[in-house]
Amino acid sequence: MRAYERFLHYVSYDTQSDIASQSVPSTEKQKVFGQELVRELRQLGLADARMDRCGYVYATLPASPGCEGIEPVALIAHMDTAMDMSGANIKPRIVEHYDGGDIPLNQQLGIVTRVADFPALKGYVGQDLIVTDGTTLLGADDKAGVAEIVTMAEGMLADPTLPHPTLKLVFTPDEEIGRGVDHIDLEQVGARRGYTVDGGAVGDLQYENFNAAAAQVTIHGITAHTGYAKGVLRSALLLAMEFQAMLPVFENPACTENREGFYHLDRMEGRVELAQMHYIIRDHDMALFQRRKQLMERAAAYLNEKYGPGTVELQLTDTYYNMYEQIRPHQDLVDNAAQAMRACGVEPVSEPPIRGGTDGSRLSYMGLPCPNLCTGGHNGHGRHEFVSVQAMDKVVEILTVLMGIYGKEGQQP
């Protein structure tokens, strides 16, 4: 089975995670897909495939003959899809031999993926693109990665001549809400090196990402009858606007790129008496990351001094850190991936660094260094998401060659 065929089946499962849920995983429907993966992996011949109570799927592909003594490698992808848009009732469509023009997704609703908005399309002329009907996301982030790993495993099981060490396959829930490795069992993983397959265009080889924090700002106001409010009323909504105005106006996602960090007001709700603001803070540079948090602390302190103690409560929580510091001592992980890509006719691309994070960023700090490999997907989290059939085939080829490089580690010349 080709990766895209497997992918088309996978996207029929709604696996959207939910940041408001305290359950593990955050949505039970992720386990439904996990159970399907376990069934499929066992059917392929991975007898130890299993899902734990937290929704993590683990499986082992035994080493090929002669490679049993080589240290295992983990391959990791996530099963959930983002909250930004519905992942239910996805209606994928294949645009065969893409001609380079705009792609109508839904004529009735007037939804079109325009080349002017998504210039990456220019690189896929002549290929077959899987798109949505414009009412949901597609789920290539990261069911494409899941499909590519499973398809690679299927190919290795079918051809014992392909050299590879023991491979530990891991499929995680809740990556999209930052909890993808909260409950991972590293003993079950059973590897000290690995890769996440959760990137974008073919050639992406990512080993540097944002440092990330979440900030919750709670503002307490005082309500009063508006006719008699002078000297009494204190609007939490207006104070929230004042807090936001104290942050650098151009340091937000819409105005930044490459290595430029930002503050992003993700959600805001409230009334006169109480308002809450939810921010994410991002920067690749640790020193600048710390300064961003310090600026928020100064803004909160200023408003508390101006309006009285307790007016503003600020809760800062670090989410993940730049994986580069942990991967740097394991440069062979990057070099081997680059070698595999070039052997498959693909030039690796590592710049700009990831403007986000992956399970690999946290795993790298847990003792499992994990650069991030491409899936071939584009425009994740939205209605214009697409993935190329041929790109998915190429990722399977890259993974197969990469595992072959590791398979040769312990072989005699």
Secondary structure as GFF3:
##gff-version 3
##sequence-region A 1 413
A	DSSP	alpha_helix	3	10	.	.	.	ID=ss1
A	DSSP	alpha_helix	29	44	.	.	.	ID=ss2
A	DSSP	beta_strand	50	51	.	.	.	ID=ss3
A	DSSP	beta_strand	57	61	.	.	.	ID=ss4
A	DSSP	beta_strand	73	78	.	.	.	ID=ss5
A	DSSP	beta_strand	93	95	.	.	.	ID=ss6
A	DSSP	beta_strand	103	106	.	.	.	ID=ss7
A	DSSP	beta_strand	111	113	.	.	.	ID=ss8
A	DSSP	three_ten_helix	119	124	.	.	.	ID=ss9
A	DSSP	beta_strand	129	131	.	.	.	ID=ss10
A	DSSP	alpha_helix	140	158	.	.	.	ID=ss11
A	DSSP	beta_strand	167	172	.	.	.	ID=ss12
A	DSSP	three_ten_helix	175	177	.	.	.	ID=ss13
A	DSSP	alpha_helix	186	189	.	.	.	ID=ss14
A	DSSP	beta_strand	194	197	.	.	.	ID=ss15
A	DSSP	beta_strand	205	206	.	.	.	ID=ss16
A	DSSP	beta_strand	211	220	.	.	.	ID=ss17
A	DSSP	three_ten_helix	226	228	.	.	.	ID=ss18
A	DSSP	alpha_helix	236	245	.	.	.	ID=ss19
A	DSSP	three_ten_helix	253	255	.	.	.	ID=ss20
A	DSSP	beta_strand	262	270	.	.	.	ID=ss21
A	DSSP	beta_strand	274	283	.	.	.	ID=ss22
A	DSSP	alpha_helix	286	307	.	.	.	ID=ss23
A	DSSP	beta_strand	312	320	.	.	.	ID=ss24
A	DSSP	alpha_helix	324	327	.	.	.	ID=ss25
A	DSSP	three_ten_helix	328	330	.	.	.	ID=ss26
A	DSSP	alpha_helix	331	343	.	.	.	ID=ss27
A	DSSP	alpha_helix	359	365	.	.	.	ID=ss28
A	DSSP	beta_strand	372	373	.	.	.	ID=ss29
A	DSSP	beta_strand	377	378	.	.	.	ID=ss30
A	DSSP	beta_strand	386	388	.	.	.	ID=ss31
A	DSSP	alpha_helix	389	407	.	.	.	ID=ss32
###
